[in-house]
Amino acid sequence: MPQFLILLAASAGIFIARRLYRSERQRIAAELARTRQAMQQDSKRIIPLERDPATGIYRPKPTR
């Protein structure tokens, strides 16, 4: 009988750990998706820069 209780406790522990792992994995995946979306939106607003050879200062590249 004690072996059965140990097996039952181990099974319950594995079950709980698996549920926690799955929920954490889903939370991280959702956070990564939000971050990727935010990065895509930010990349649309990036202005290319070019270095002025005389002063060495970077300025926005003129659009043609």
N, C-alpha and C positions, 0 to 999 in steps of 0.2 A: 504493500500500500504506500509506503513512503516514496518508492520510486515513481509511482503514478503521480503523486503530488508534486514531485520535483519536475517531472515531465510536463505537467499541467502548468506550473509556474513558468517554466522556460518557454513554453508555447505562448503563453499570455505575454511574456516580455518581448518575444520576437514579434508578435502581432502588433503590440503598441509601438515598438521601435519602427516597424515598417510603415505604420500610419504616420508617425511623426516625420520620417524621412520623406515620404511621398508629399506631405503637405509643405514641407520646407522646400523641396525640389520645385513644386508648383509656384510657390511664392517667389523663388529666385528667378524662374523662367518668366514670370509676369514682370518682375522688376527689370530684367534684361530687355524684354520687349519694349517697355516704356522708355528705357534709356536709348535703345536703337532708334526709336521713332523721334525722340528729342534730338538725337545727333543728326538724323536726316534733315530735320527742319532747320537746324543750325547751319548745316553745310550749304544750304541754299542762300544764306545771307553772307557767306564768306566773300570778302573783297580781296582780289589778288593784289599783292604788293610787289613793287620793284625798287631796287636800290638806286639811289641817285649817286652816280660815280663821283661827282664833285664833293658832295658833303658826306656821303656815306649813310644818309638817312633813308629809311624805307618809307615810301609814299604809295598811296593807292595808284594802281596802274590805270592809265587813261583808257577809257573804252573807245573803240573806233567804230 
